[in-house]
């Protein structure tokens, strides 16, 4: 029997794949807590937006909570942060709180508070339903306006003094577009660019790679906002862009013989998942 010939794919993995520093820090903190705890360690929701990693963390004793139980044990605040009200409820229930909020997110929270205290109408550029945005908004008494696009600005009133911050993982051009539109309408605008520098570099590298390949794979959880943004960004450059969580989801029909395939990953995607993708590509 004649052996089936492979597709001889050329595979290019983007520089800097793997966890961002905020996710690394949160996992390190949670694992340390699990290693010393005898009463159980929990996270406020999934510690990161990657189902495969969350399952591995569960196996070593770190359990996500959607609601508070009777209390007891340690509870880790994930990198997205949490509202003061939620932290108070956790404390009242008897949980010991371990704060693993990403430093970039913490900076956004503090800048929002600073703007609010100085009398600015706070605008958060980002996704209204994202836990990071909810957390930032809660730090100013839920009085901030959340804007998801420059087009939205045209239908809103902000007042004369507007302070603008960003969800840490949004694209820079999205933030700039909203800032530009608000600047046309408000008398005084104070801007804090709170976009994570690591996220910005990851998006820039992905854009460059998307322009060099025939097919692009974006690896990460479907519940990950920054991974979904990478997919949208890359698909605008490389139409054959596919979002996969694991190697099992890839289909041979996506790749022509001799195709150049790029691989990028979200900030909450571990290197081992990317390596599994690459190993499977080599078998096509």
N, C-alpha and C positions, 0 to 999 in steps of 0.2 A: 504494500500500500504506500502510495506517495505521501510523504509527510507534508502537512499543511504549512505553507510559508507564512511567516509572521508579517506584521505590517511595518516593521522597522521604524517605529516612531522615534522622533527626536524629542526628548523631554527636557524642558527648561523649568526649573523650580525657582520661584521668585526669592530674592534675598530677604532674609529676616522673617521667614515663616516660623510659626510656633507662638506660644503665649506672649502677649505683651507684658510689660513689667507689672502692671496693675493686677492682671490675672495671676501671674506667677506669685506675687506677694500674697494675694488672697488665699491661694492654695497652700502656700507654705505656712501661713498663719493657721489655717484650718487643720492641716495635718499635724502641726505641733500640738494644737489643742487636743486632737483625737489621741495623740500618743501619750498624753499625761492624764487624760480624763478617765474616771471610773464611773461617771454618771451619765455619759452620753453627750455627743456634740451634734448640734443642729446648725442649719443655715437658714437665713430668712429667704425662702424661695430657693431655687437652684443656685448653687454658689456661682456658677458661670453658665452661659447659654451654649452648652454643648452636652447633649444627652449622653454620649459615650463616656465623657469624663465624669459627669454627675453620677453615673452608675458605678464607676470605679471608686469614687469617693464614698458612695453608700456602702461598698464592700469593706471599707476600712473604718466604718463607723460614723460617717458624716451624713446625716439625714436631712433632706430639705423639708421645711415646714411651710405649709400654706396657711395654717392658722395655729395659734398658740394653744397648747394643751394645759395641763395642770401646772406646768412649770418644772423647774429643776434642770440642772445641766447647764452647759455653755451653749450660747447661740452666736454664730458668726454673722456679722453684717457683711454682705457680699460687696464686691468692688463697685457696684452701682450706687451704693449708699442706701440710706433709709431716712424716713421722716422722724423728727423728734417725737411725734405722737406714738409712732410704732415702737420706738426704742423705750419710751416710758411704759407702754403696755407690757413689753417684754420684761422690763425690770420689775414691774408690779406683779407679774406672774412668777417671779423668782428665778428668772434666767440670769446667768452671768453673761454680760454682753462683751463680745470681742469684736472690735471695730476693724474690718479689713477694707474700708472704703478706699478706693483708688485715690492717690494724692491729687490727680488731675480733677477728679470729681469733687473732692473736698475743696479745692481751689475755686471751682465754679460755685459751690454752695456759699462760700465766704464772700465771693464777689457779689453774688446776688443779695446777700444780707447788707453788704456795704452800700450798694446802690439804693436799696430800699430805705435804709436809715437816712440817706442823704436826700430823700424826697423824689427820687427818680421812679418813673413807672418802669418796672422791670419787664423786659421781654426776653424770653428764652427761645432761641432758635433750635428746634428739634422736634421730636415726635411726642405728641401729647400723652400717649399711652405708655411710653417707655419708662421703666422703673427709675432710671437715673433722673429723667426730667421731673417725674412726680416727686422724687426726693428733693431736688433743687427747689422746686416750687413750694414745697412744704416749709422750707426754711425762711420763706418770706410770707408766711401765713396764707399760702395758696392765692396770693394776690397778683402773681405774675401772669402775663399773657404769654401763651405758647404759640409760636408761629412756625408753620411747617414749610412755607414757600414764600417767595417774593410776591407772587400773585395775591396771596392772602392779605398782605399788607394794605392793598388798595381798598379793602372793605372794612378796615378797622380804624378806630380812633385811639390814640395813645396819650394825648396831652402834650404839653410843651416840653417837658423834661423826660427823656427816655434813656434808660440804661439797658444795654444789650449784652447778653452773654450767649454762649453756645453750648449745646449738648456736646460732650467731648468727642464723639465719634462721627459728627456730621462732616460732609465734604466742605472744603474751604470755599468753593464757588457758591454753594448754597448759602453759607453765612454771609458772604460778601454781597450777594444779591438782596438779601433781606435788609442788611445794614444800609445799602444804597437807597432802597425804597423808603425806609423809615426816615433817612436823612433829608429826604425831599419834603417831609411832612411835619417834622418836629423842629422846634426852635433850638433846642440843646440836646445833643446826643453824646452819651459817654459809652464807649465800647470796650469790653473786655473779651479778647479773643481767647476763649477757654478750650479751643480744640486741642486734643491731645497731639503732641508732636509726633509720637510714634504712629498714631493712626494716619496722620497726614502723610508720613513717609511711606507707609504701607500702601495707601491709595495711589500715591505717585508712582511707586514701583510697579503696581498692578497695571496702571494705565500704560506705562512704557512697554511692559511685557505683552499686553493685549495687542499692541500694534505690531508685534514681531512674530505672532504665531498664527497657525491655521485654526486651532481649537484651544479654548482656555477652560480649565476646570477651577472652580472656586470651591474650596473645601471648608465646611463649617456647618454648625447647627442651623436648622431652618428657623429656630427661634432667636437667632443672633442678628440684631439690627445691623451691626457693622459688616457682617458677612453678606447680608442681603444688599447692602449698599455697594459693596465690592462687585457683586454680580451685576447690578444695574450699570455701574460705571464701566465695567469691562465689556458688557454686552453692547454698549453704545459704540464701542471701538471694534470689538471682535464679535460679529453676530453669532458665531458658534461658541457661545459661552454657556457652560452648564454648571449648576450648583449641585454639589453632592455632599452628603454627610459621610458616607463610607464607600469603600471600593466596590461593594456589592451593587451599587446603583449605576455604575458605569455601563455603557452599551457599546459594543464593538462598532456598530453602524455610525457612531459619531466620528470615527477616525478613518481617514483614507490612508492608503499605503504611503509610507514615507512622510506623513504629516508631522508638522512641528506642533507639539502640545505644551502649553504653558500651565503651570500649577501655582495658584495663589491660595492664601488661607486667611480666615478671619482671626481676630485677636484672641479669641477663646478656643482656637483649634490647636491641639497638641501636635508636636512634630511627628509622633508615632502614627497618627492618622494620615498625615501627608506622606510619610514613608510607605504606608500600606498602599496608598493610591499609586505612587511611583512604581512599586513592585508589581502591581497588577497591570499597569500600562506596559511594562516590559514583557508581559506574557501575551499581549495581543499580537 
